[in-house]
């Protein structure tokens, strides 16, 4: 079972890499504006996607100028150089869409990472959106259902795609 999951996960990572490479680069450029411009990169994540927020702020290699942003915090202290990263399982997640709408209304640029779904969501609101392409579990069961839904792993993969490009930008800037 683990071998099949590993194969499927590798395929998922490859799809994200091939289809979202330019979006990851654009995301890094947008977020670099904060770090280079003396701003902060705020991360708003829902549910299991907080793995990305914690990796970026409390992991072995924290992201420069990154901080976690809670939903109920007012935007009063933001500057025009601040940028956001919103990470959620689905692009129509209610909390993430609410945050995206608030940021859009206040003209604060942000990147969205989620699986694109039909309906109003992050794909419409974000300046740049990375589609995780994870619409169902990776493994079949005996009844034909699917399980093994590694949303946080896919989001971490996308985060690292952005992160590595950001590091290259920082090196060029310095």
ZISUL-V780456 format. One line per field, one symbol per residue. psi: psi as a letter, one per 40 degrees, with the letter a starting at -180 (. if undefined). A space follows every 10 residues. Layout:
psi->???
This chain:
psi->dddddddddd ddddddddde dddddddddd ddddddffai hhhhiibeee dddddddead gihhfiihhi dehiedeiie eiiihhhidi eehddddddd dddddefhii hhhihhiiih addddidhhh hefgeiieii adeeiiiggf dddddddddd dddddddddd ddd.
